[in-house]
Amino acid sequence: MDNRTVAATIVGGVVGALAGYLLFTERGRALRRQLEPALEDFARELNQFRGTVARATGVAGEGWRLLNETLGEREPHRYQAPHQSSPF
């Protein structure tokens, strides 16, 4: 067996043991109940961050568009590839 097989076996065993502990023991269930509010808060913060990144991306795109209009360019040159052919 190679090292990757051994590592995958060990990781699978650890994940299975952790899942068994969290799902089938009373202390694991109690731990899950304590973690659920924290995970919900984390998910909410992550969604807010994703919205912030989307808004920032929109603002940056609008800024590039205004800059290109000011300079008299129709489209930014950095995205154009007029003569690129498919490798297939």
C-alpha positions in Angstrom: 0.0 0.0 0.0 1.2 3.5 -0.8 1.2 6.4 1.6 -2.0 8.0 0.1 -4.0 4.8 0.8 -2.8 4.6 4.4 -3.6 8.3 4.9 -7.1 8.0 3.4 -7.8 5.0 5.6 -6.7 6.8 8.7 -8.7 10.0 7.8 -11.8 7.9 7.0 -11.5 6.1 10.4 -11.2 9.4 12.3 -14.1 11.0 10.5 -16.2 7.8 11.1 -15.3 7.8 14.8 -16.2 11.5 15.1 -19.5 11.0 13.4 -20.3 8.0 15.6 -19.5 10.0 18.7 -21.6 13.0 17.7 -24.6 11.0 16.5 -24.8 8.0 18.9 -23.5 9.1 22.3 -25.3 11.4 24.8 -22.3 13.6 25.3 -21.9 13.9 21.5 -25.6 15.0 21.1 -25.1 17.6 23.9 -22.0 18.9 22.1 -23.9 19.1 18.8 -26.7 21.1 20.6 -24.0 23.5 21.9 -22.4 23.9 18.5 -25.5 24.4 16.4 -26.1 28.1 17.3 -22.5 28.9 16.7 -22.6 27.2 13.3 -25.8 29.1 12.4 -24.1 32.4 13.3 -21.1 31.4 11.2 -23.3 30.6 8.2 -25.2 33.9 8.6 -21.9 35.9 8.7 -20.6 33.9 5.7 -23.7 34.8 3.7 -23.3 38.5 4.7 -19.7 38.4 3.6 -20.6 36.9 0.3 -23.1 39.7 -0.2 -20.5 42.3 0.6 -18.1 40.7 -1.9 -20.8 40.7 -4.6 -21.6 44.4 -4.0 -17.8 45.3 -4.0 -17.5 43.4 -7.3 -20.4 45.4 -8.8 -18.9 48.7 -7.6 -15.5 47.8 -9.1 -17.1 46.8 -12.4 -19.0 50.1 -12.6 -15.7 51.9 -11.8 -13.9 50.2 -14.7 -16.9 51.0 -17.0 -16.8 54.7 -16.1 -13.0 54.8 -16.5 -13.2 53.2 -19.9 -16.0 55.6 -20.9 -13.9 58.6 -19.7 -10.9 57.4 -21.7 -13.0 56.8 -24.8 -12.6 53.0 -24.8 -15.6 50.8 -25.4 -14.4 47.6 -23.8 -11.3 46.9 -21.6 -8.5 45.4 -23.6 -7.4 43.0 -20.8 -10.3 40.7 -21.4 -10.2 40.5 -25.2 -8.6 37.6 -27.0 -9.5 38.3 -30.7 -7.4 35.6 -32.4 -7.4 32.9 -29.8 -8.3 29.5 -31.2 -9.5 26.4 -29.6 -6.8 23.8 -28.8 -9.2 21.0 -29.7 
